[in-house]
Every structure is written in C-alpha cells, then in structure tokens.
C-alpha cells in the first residue's frame, strides 16, 4: 500500500513534441484574444449600447 505507482518517463523527443504543442496552443489562444480585441475596437462603443 505504500508503493508509489510507476511513473512515466518521457523521452527527449516526446518532451520536445509536448513543448511544441503547448507553444502552438498558447499562440493560437493569443491570436484569438487579439482578434476578439480588434473586432471589439472595430465595432466601437456600439457594442455596449444593448438593451437589457
């Protein structure tokens, strides 16, 4: 019961692949945030004038 489960050890290639995938996801999220910000600026203050 005191035994820890075997841990998975990633190879260097798997670590590089995981990091590249993480960077790609971060960049995609950053681009989406910038896109939403730009679209909001283009639409102007009319975005805030909605009926409740």
C-alpha positions as CSV (number, residue, x, y, z in Angstrom):
1,X,0.0,0.0,0.0
2,X,3.0,2.3,0.5
3,X,4.2,1.7,-3.1
4,X,4.0,4.6,-5.5
5,X,2.7,3.7,-8.9
6,X,5.3,3.5,-11.7
7,X,6.0,6.9,-13.2
8,X,6.0,7.5,-16.9
9,X,9.3,8.8,-18.2
10,X,9.2,10.8,-21.4
11,X,12.0,10.7,-24.0
12,X,13.6,13.9,-25.1
13,X,11.7,13.7,-28.4
14,X,8.4,13.4,-26.5
15,X,9.3,16.4,-24.3
16,X,10.1,18.5,-27.4
17,X,6.9,17.5,-29.1
18,X,4.9,18.3,-25.9
19,X,6.6,21.7,-25.6
20,X,6.0,22.5,-29.3
21,X,2.3,21.6,-28.9
22,X,2.0,23.7,-25.8
23,X,3.6,26.7,-27.6
24,X,1.3,26.2,-30.6
25,X,-1.8,26.2,-28.3
26,X,-0.6,29.3,-26.5
27,X,0.0,31.1,-29.7
28,X,-3.5,30.1,-31.0
29,X,-5.1,31.4,-27.8
30,X,-3.1,34.6,-28.0
31,X,-4.2,35.2,-31.6
32,X,-7.9,34.6,-30.6
33,X,-7.6,37.1,-27.8
34,X,-6.1,39.7,-30.1
35,X,-8.7,39.0,-32.8
36,X,-11.6,39.5,-30.3
37,X,-10.0,42.7,-29.0
38,X,-9.6,44.1,-32.6
39,X,-13.2,43.2,-33.5
40,X,-14.4,44.9,-30.4
41,X,-12.4,48.1,-31.3
42,X,-13.8,48.0,-34.9
43,X,-17.4,47.7,-33.7
44,X,-16.8,50.7,-31.5
45,X,-18.8,51.8,-28.4
46,X,-22.0,50.5,-30.0
47,X,-21.2,47.1,-28.5
48,X,-22.0,48.5,-25.1
49,X,-25.4,50.0,-26.2
50,X,-27.5,46.9,-26.0
51,X,-31.0,46.7,-24.4
52,X,-31.0,44.9,-21.1
